[in-house]
């Protein structure tokens, strides 16, 4: 049966401003902090080491893409491109049915059900994603598991009626289809990403998925499964983001890992939040980039639903490569990239390095839409530094070392060329 708004009408009530598509007055950082219950000192006081907590605000698209593609993200740097969705030509990239569903509703569950009914995946495709909720007064989330996305959303309604709040994460198509720009197989809902705007090649740039939330929900304190960087496209609504620096990372995770920083904060959460290195308010249309390899949280604020799409990247800066490799040293456990997928990621990085080294001009070695790297660095120097950093990992060193035949074999093997498999001297052991 198709979902109806009436089934969740009580939990889906919106203010008149929200039903018009947003608060016409806008939302300031001070107001956002107050609504989230975060300390007002976050705006006025500097972060650890006396460094201002605010993000770098890019002057234009080229400067933002320079940060994304070449910048150091390893010390909690963050860059925001205001109105970036429009400036990057991404205004029509999210499915119109999904955008309309999020504008029509103030409950993420009802919006997601509406999007399913409106076939936001296109061509009758279903949607998939994760459904989380927080019971009243509980800072730790619970997941609605098993079954189709529709069935999980409908079961989540009972929790919402009992006072819980919900967050829909990793929203995507329920199966892979050909991307309309590149033809690659993926489950992404959006038809164009920042990846397509930048052009060229990074060591890794994955198309991500979408997240839908209402005020008071977001991402609990965590580090990503691999310590790569993120690009977030804030299509609708407002969202607060906080990132901790490397010096405070371990203590922050030990104190509040897995917790949602929603009103009312505990005394411990307030103390930990005051140690955050970066605080930013993303408004409708803003695009931001920061490291997922450091502890970070988000929380939605405002009367309207928030819709954000994320992409995952590994750029050319050697310090980001070093952070990624440190994260790869963690033992395999929930929340950590599985060993098989980690090996695939490292193979992708190795292939990107080798392709750039062999570039003859037919394949752009770096994204051409980005401005030059900051502080006088050159793309070539960053790429060589990235290669040198990768070689600290024995698995990478054996493939990026001076024996070019080994590198050639790895590239061929990834393309399933049988000729190399017949040469036992070229086999590369999976040494980590």
Phi, psi and omega in degrees: 000144179285144180289157178230151178295327184300325182299331180238028188298320184297319181277354187250019180289135180239153173288160177304321179297319180295320181291339174280353178110007175148168177282113186294342180279346186080177183224123179275165177298319179301315180294322179295317178299318180295317181294326181278346184079019179274152183299135179293340180296340181300332180279319189272325187266148177287165177278188178306138181079008179076012181276133178304143184279342185293154178282163168288133178253117184289142179285328183204179183299315183299319179293320178297314180295331175297316176297315182299314190271332187232348189284157173278121179250000194284350181244035176072023173294148178218140178232137181237135172251104180295138182059030186293330179301316179288314184297329180272000180074033183251012185300327181255018185280328177278147181303133181299326179295324179289316178299316180295320179297321180288332177283331184282333189239159174244005175246125182298328178295313180293323178296317180294320177296320177297319179297323176296314179299325182274007178054054182297338176287345179084145175054034177079002179295144173277173178248157176223162180169182179251143182241116179242155174212155175244121174292155182305127177081002182252120181281353182254137186275160173233152183249139171271115189247163173070139179097176178292165177300319180301314183294323179291321177296319181293325176289330179292336180305321181298322178293321180295323179293340178268007175104004179283167173236150189238157178219126179258120185240160177052041180289128186205179169293157181276356172205163183286143174224168178288129177291136188289341178267319187248342183082356180293152178278123178202169180252009183298140178278330184277148184268351179208137182239173172301327176308317182287332179286325184285322185070187178064210184215139167248166176305320175209136174210102183260135172290135184255202184233182186249157181229136179235128179208160176249178185304134176095359177241169180163205181268130174294164178298126182198169162245152183292162182300327168236148188273061176265189178251164181238150167237119182251129178252110185270088186293317184220148172078188184239147180212131172272140178231135175230139179228138179259147179281169183298328181291329182260358189299309185297315182292324179296315179294321180295323183281318191223016179304134180083003182260148175267129182268073180242156182298135356273137177291149170281165179299322180293318178298319179298315180298316181292321181298327179290350176265002180295143181275328183224138174227131178217147171252119177264125178261176181304125178092353180285151176233136184224158177220138179196170182279135171271358180273002175242153181303135179209157179219160170223154172212133179282138176229157178104171185279341185259161174293149174256133175235118181232139173247137182242145170239150178250136183222154161237115184267190189273000184282128183301327181292327176291324175296320179296320177296317178302316181292326176296320177294329180289347178279352180292147176293150181290122180201171179306134181091358179243137181304131181297152186303319181295321179286327176297317178300317177298322178295314179298321177298321177297318180295317179299316181296319180297318179298314183292321179296322179291323178295328183264003185301135178246011181105342179287325178248116182302129183287340181209157183304118184286340182281348181276146172293168180300152178304150182288167174056032174074007178289154177251154178300318182297319179293320178297317181296320178292321176296323177297315179299315180298321179294317179302326184290353173292337177270124188303321180301318180287321183299323181291341181256339180252009181286191186290345183277095186297334181296325179295316178300315180301320180297317180299315179298318179294319182297322179292335176267008176062042173277117185290339184299323182286330182295339181277002182247093186299333180292345181263359179295136181250114181297149178279069179268135186251000000 
